[in-house]
Each structure stands twice: as structure tokens, then as C-alpha cells.
Amino acid sequence: MLGQLVQGGHGVNPSRNEHTIAVSCEVSGRGYWSGKEVRVIIHPASLGTGVRLIRSDLPAIPVCEGLVSRRYDANLRTNLAHGEATFQMVEHLMAALYALEIDNCICEIDAEELPSLDGSSFEFVEQLSNAGLIVQAAPRKRLVIRDRLRIGTMDGWIEAVPSRAGESYFEYQLSFDDQTPIAPQAFGVELTPNRFMREVAPARTFVTKAQADQIRGAGLASHVTNQDLLVIGSDGPVDNEYRFRNECARHKTLDLIGDLALAGVDLIGRFTSFRGGHNLNGQLAAHLAEMAAQESHGTKSSFVKQPKAA
């Protein structure tokens, strides 16, 4: 058995009930890719709602669930779509909601691309924390990893293994080729709301100077300055400073958390990515969602464990 879906008072971790926020909160900014102004208003929601994103700028006000079943592949970001309800760069919001244990909410968004802010989850976390938390009258479902599973290749992989003491642990191991100015680095965190707020949420999106020049040369993200994200050259950040020595690995961990949040359940286990990205994260999230669904129906997961890469 690769995983066990737990609902109620018995399991590896002390169980918790579902949560929503106490009052609505708002975050505004511009999208990285589109440059459009966008406002996100996050509202409380009833038990069992989950995370729902709505396009308030469209006449039909279409809805998309914050689940991996609505995910589609995109370069350098995680996108969701259900009919006309399309959303780009949802990972920073999803990471904040998951880490702060906000299970039920309505995210009212008036554009396709979410605001980039400073390239991190910090403002989402700040506003959600100020909104407060309400405990709801049903237990939150959790998927407990029982056996090791891995997807990917020797050049990049992601794996889930059982936790040692019922913790939820997320780690990213970053290693680019010799041509990049970004040094190999790693970061891992046993996830709690406080640790996410202090150690993960402030970590920003990053690109190399060569990548930034290429993107701007293509006419994209022309409004984004070197203060809006980390642009890293041969001597370090250009017109900026690191918030953490290993900020790049921390941001990749933030992305990992946000992408796996799309599984739709609390994850109990240790999740490690080596040179992975949104695509591999999405593949694992899909497997975890499948495992949770099959465990919920009392059937065995069809996921086949991959051999460990050499």
C-alpha cells in the first residue's frame, strides 16, 4: 500500500478539522507575463467547498477548482482551466493556502494571470493571516505515504517517502549546469504555518540575467524590473540582494508545496525534488490525488513504484 487516506481522529499526525478564513481579504498587483493589473479577493467558504477560483471579470463568472485535475502544462508556471475559467501562475497562492491550512475559500480574480507581487507568497500569507481562521465541523482528509515512490530520471526526479514521525516535509535540491551563475544549493522544511511564513513565503522567483534578457528581448515582461524578482548575474543578484543564502532553493520548495497542494488533501510524508520543476510536481500531484481517491473508495492505488535512479 503506497498511501492511506485518513479522516478523523486516528492517524500518524493529530487530526485537524477543515478551516476557512474569518473575513475576506484582498491582494492586488500586476501579472508577470501579461502586465495586467489584477485583484484577488479571497472569501470564506462553507465546509467541503475546497479552493475555488472564479473569473469575476467574465460575464458568466466561471469557476475552476484548485485541483490537479484542472491543471495543464505551461512553461515556468502552473496554470488551471475549466472551460472559460482559466488562471495562470496559481502556485504562489496555492502554497500560501495549503501551508496556512485554509481548506475552503472562494478566490475571486478579475484577470487570467494572478499578481506576481514581489515574486513570493509573502503578501498572500500576510493578508490571509490577518483575515484569521475559523475551524469547521468536519475532519480534513489526509493522505499518509506508506511506501516510497519516485518519478523522473537521473537528471531530475521527485519522490515521496514515509515520514519518520508523522511530519510533512518538503525539500528541493537545486543543481544547474556549469554555465549558470546560480550555485548548487538545497533547502528543506518540516511544514507548519509559522515555518512557512518565516522560512519559505518570502523566497522570490528568480531567473538568470541571460534568461531575463531573452524574455525581455521577446517583448515579454517588459514592465518587470530587477526589483520585482531576482535576476541573477555572474556577481549575484542584479540591483537586488538575497533574502536568504539559498533563496533559489527555498523558492523552488515554495513552488513544490503549491503544486502538490493541488492533490486536494493534506500530505503526510517526506517530499523531495532533485532538479524538478512544475511538470514533475504536477505529475506527482496527479498520482497523489489518484491515490487519495482510490483509498477513499477502498480500492488499491494503481501507481507503480519507479526504481531509484542511479
C-alpha positions in Angstrom: 0.0 0.0 0.0 1.5 3.3 -1.1 -0.7 5.6 0.9 -3.5 5.6 3.3 -6.3 8.2 3.3 -7.1 9.2 6.9 -10.2 11.1 8.0 -11.0 11.5 11.7 -9.2 11.0 15.0 -6.8 8.2 14.2 -3.6 8.5 12.1 0.0 9.5 12.1 -0.5 13.1 13.0 -3.1 14.6 15.4 -6.0 15.2 13.1 -7.5 18.6 12.4 -10.8 19.9 11.2 -11.2 21.8 8.0 -10.6 25.6 8.1 -11.8 28.7 6.3 -10.9 32.3 6.8 -12.9 34.5 9.2 -13.3 37.5 6.8 -12.5 38.3 3.2 -9.1 39.7 2.3 -7.6 41.2 -0.9 -4.3 41.3 -2.8 -3.6 43.3 -5.9 -0.8 43.7 -8.4 0.3 43.0 -11.9 0.9 39.8 -13.7 4.5 38.9 -14.7 3.6 37.8 -18.3 0.6 39.9 -19.1 1.5 43.1 -17.2 -2.2 43.5 -16.5 -3.5 44.8 -13.2 -5.3 42.1 -11.2 -7.2 41.9 -7.9 -7.6 38.8 -5.9 -10.3 38.8 -3.2 -10.4 35.7 -1.1 -13.7 34.9 0.7 -14.7 32.5 3.4 -16.5 29.4 2.2 -18.6 26.6 3.7 -17.5 23.2 4.7 -16.4 20.9 1.8 -16.1 23.8 -0.7 -12.4 23.3 -1.3 -10.4 26.0 -3.0 -12.4 27.6 -5.9 -11.2 30.2 -8.3 -13.7 32.4 -10.1 -13.2 34.8 -13.0 -15.1 37.8 -11.8 -14.2 39.8 -15.0 -16.1 37.4 -17.3 -19.9 37.6 -17.8 -20.7 34.1 -16.7 -18.3 34.3 -13.7 -17.0 30.8 -14.4 -15.5 28.6 -11.7 -12.4 26.4 -11.6 -11.5 24.1 -8.7 -7.9 24.4 -7.3 -7.2 20.7 -8.1 -4.6 18.9 -10.2 -7.4 17.6 -12.5 -7.8 21.2 -13.8 -4.0 21.7 -14.3 -2.4 22.0 -17.7 1.3 22.2 -18.7 2.9 25.6 -19.1 6.4 26.9 -19.2 7.8 28.2 -15.9 4.4 28.3 -14.1 1.3 26.3 -13.0 -2.0 27.0 -14.8 -5.5 25.8 -14.2 -8.5 25.8 -16.5 -12.1 24.7 -16.6 -14.0 26.0 -19.6 -13.7 29.8 -19.7 -12.2 29.9 -16.2 -8.5 30.0 -17.0 -5.8 31.0 -14.5 -2.1 31.4 -14.8 0.6 31.3 -12.1 -1.5 29.9 -9.3 1.3 28.1 -7.4 2.2 31.0 -5.0 -1.4 31.4 -3.9 -2.0 27.7 -3.6 1.2 27.3 -1.5 0.0 30.0 0.9 -3.5 28.5 1.3 -2.1 25.0 1.8 0.6 26.0 4.3 -1.7 28.1 6.4 -4.2 25.2 6.4 -7.0 27.1 4.6 -9.1 24.4 3.0 -12.3 26.2 2.0 -12.3 29.5 0.2 -13.5 31.4 -2.9 -10.8 33.3 -4.8 -12.4 36.0 -6.8 -9.9 37.0 -9.6 -10.6 39.7 -12.2 -7.9 38.6 -14.8 -6.4 35.4 -16.1 -2.9 35.8 -14.5 -2.5 36.2 -10.8 -0.5 39.1 -9.4 3.3 38.5 -9.3 3.8 40.8 -6.3 7.5 40.6 -5.4 7.8 37.0 -6.8 7.0 35.4 -3.5 4.0 34.3 -1.4 4.6 36.8 1.3 1.8 39.2 0.7 -0.7 36.4 0.3 0.4 35.0 3.6 0.2 38.4 5.3 -3.3 39.1 4.2 -4.6 35.6 4.9 -3.1 35.6 8.3 -4.7 39.0 9.1 -8.1 37.5 7.9 -8.0 34.9 10.7 -9.0 31.3 10.7 -12.3 29.5 11.5 -12.4 25.8 12.5 -15.2 24.0 10.7 -17.2 20.9 11.8 -15.6 18.1 9.7 -12.2 16.5 9.7 -9.7 17.3 7.0 -8.7 14.4 4.7 -5.0 13.4 4.8 -3.0 11.1 2.6 -0.4 9.2 4.6 2.5 8.0 2.4 3.3 4.3 3.4 5.8 3.3 0.7 8.4 5.1 -1.4 7.5 6.3 -4.9 9.5 8.2 -7.4 9.0 9.7 -10.9 11.5 11.2 -13.2 15.0 10.3 -14.5 18.6 10.5 -13.2 18.7 14.2 -14.5 15.6 15.2 -12.5 13.2 13.5 -10.2 10.7 13.9 -7.4 9.9 11.3 -4.7 7.6 10.7 -1.7 8.6 8.5 1.2 7.0 7.8 4.5 7.6 10.3 7.3 9.6 9.4 10.3 7.2 10.8 12.9 4.1 11.9 11.0 5.6 15.1 9.7 5.0 16.8 6.4 8.5 17.6 4.9 9.3 19.3 1.6 12.8 19.6 0.2 14.3 20.9 -3.0 17.8 20.1 -4.3 18.9 22.6 -6.9 21.8 21.9 -9.3 22.1 23.7 -12.7 24.7 23.1 -15.3 28.2 24.8 -15.3 27.0 27.7 -17.4 24.7 29.2 -14.8 25.7 31.7 -12.1 23.4 30.0 -9.6 25.4 27.7 -7.3 24.1 24.3 -6.2 22.0 24.6 -3.1 19.3 22.8 -1.1 16.5 23.6 1.3 14.1 21.5 3.3 11.4 22.3 5.8 9.1 20.4 8.1 6.0 22.3 7.1 4.0 24.3 9.7 2.2 27.6 9.2 4.8 29.5 11.2 7.8 27.9 9.4 6.2 28.6 6.0 5.7 32.3 6.9 9.3 32.8 8.2 11.3 30.4 6.0 9.5 29.9 2.7 7.0 32.5 1.9 9.5 35.4 1.4 11.6 33.5 -1.2 11.2 35.0 -4.6 11.0 33.9 -8.2 14.4 34.0 -9.9 15.9 34.0 -13.4 19.4 34.3 -14.7 20.4 37.6 -16.4 20.7 35.7 -19.7 17.1 34.4 -19.2 15.8 37.8 -18.3 17.5 39.4 -21.4 15.9 36.7 -23.6 12.4 37.2 -22.1 12.6 40.9 -22.5 14.1 40.6 -26.0 11.0 38.6 -27.0 8.8 41.6 -25.8 7.6 39.8 -22.7 7.5 41.1 -19.1 8.9 44.5 -20.2 7.3 46.1 -17.1 9.2 43.7 -14.7 12.2 45.4 -13.1 15.2 43.8 -11.3 13.5 44.7 -8.0 10.3 42.7 -8.9 12.2 39.3 -8.8 15.7 38.0 -8.5 17.7 38.5 -11.7 21.0 36.7 -11.1 24.2 37.6 -12.9 27.8 36.4 -12.6 28.2 38.6 -9.4 24.9 37.7 -7.8 21.5 39.5 -7.9 21.4 42.5 -10.2 20.3 45.6 -8.4 19.0 43.5 -5.6 20.1 41.3 -2.6 19.3 37.8 -1.5 16.9 37.4 1.4 18.4 34.0 2.2 21.7 32.5 1.2 19.8 29.7 -0.5 16.8 31.7 -1.6 16.6 30.0 -5.0 16.2 26.5 -3.4 13.6 28.0 -1.0 11.5 29.4 -3.8 11.6 26.0 -5.6 10.4 24.5 -2.3 7.6 27.1 -2.3 6.6 26.0 -5.8 6.8 22.3 -4.8 4.3 23.0 -1.9 2.0 24.9 -4.1 1.9 22.4 -6.9 1.4 19.4 -4.6 -1.4 21.3 -2.8 -3.4 20.6 -6.0 -3.7 17.0 -4.8 -6.6 18.3 -2.6 -5.6 16.6 0.7 -3.1 17.1 3.5 0.0 15.2 2.7 1.8 13.3 5.4 5.3 12.2 4.2 8.6 13.5 3.0 8.6 15.0 -0.5 11.9 15.7 -2.2 12.6 17.1 -5.7 16.0 17.0 -7.4 16.2 19.4 -10.3 12.5 19.0 -10.8 10.0 21.7 -11.9 6.3 22.3 -12.3 5.8 19.5 -14.8 7.2 16.8 -12.4 5.4 18.4 -9.5 2.2 18.2 -11.4 2.8 14.5 -12.3 3.3 13.6 -8.6 0.3 15.7 -7.6 -1.9 13.7 -10.0 -0.6 10.4 -8.6 -1.3 11.6 -5.1 -4.8 12.7 -6.0 -5.4 9.3 -7.6 -4.2 7.5 -4.5 -6.4 9.6 -2.3 -9.4 9.0 -4.4 -8.8 5.2 -4.5 -8.1 5.0 -0.8 -11.4 6.9 -0.2 -13.3 4.3 -2.2 -11.4 1.4 -0.6 -9.5 0.4 -3.7 -5.8 -0.1 -4.2 -3.8 2.6 -6.0 -2.7 1.6 -9.5 0.5 3.7 -9.2 3.6 1.6 -9.9 6.7 2.5 -7.9 9.7 3.6 -10.0 13.1 2.1 -9.5 15.5 4.5 -7.8 17.7 6.5 -10.2 21.4 5.7 -10.1 
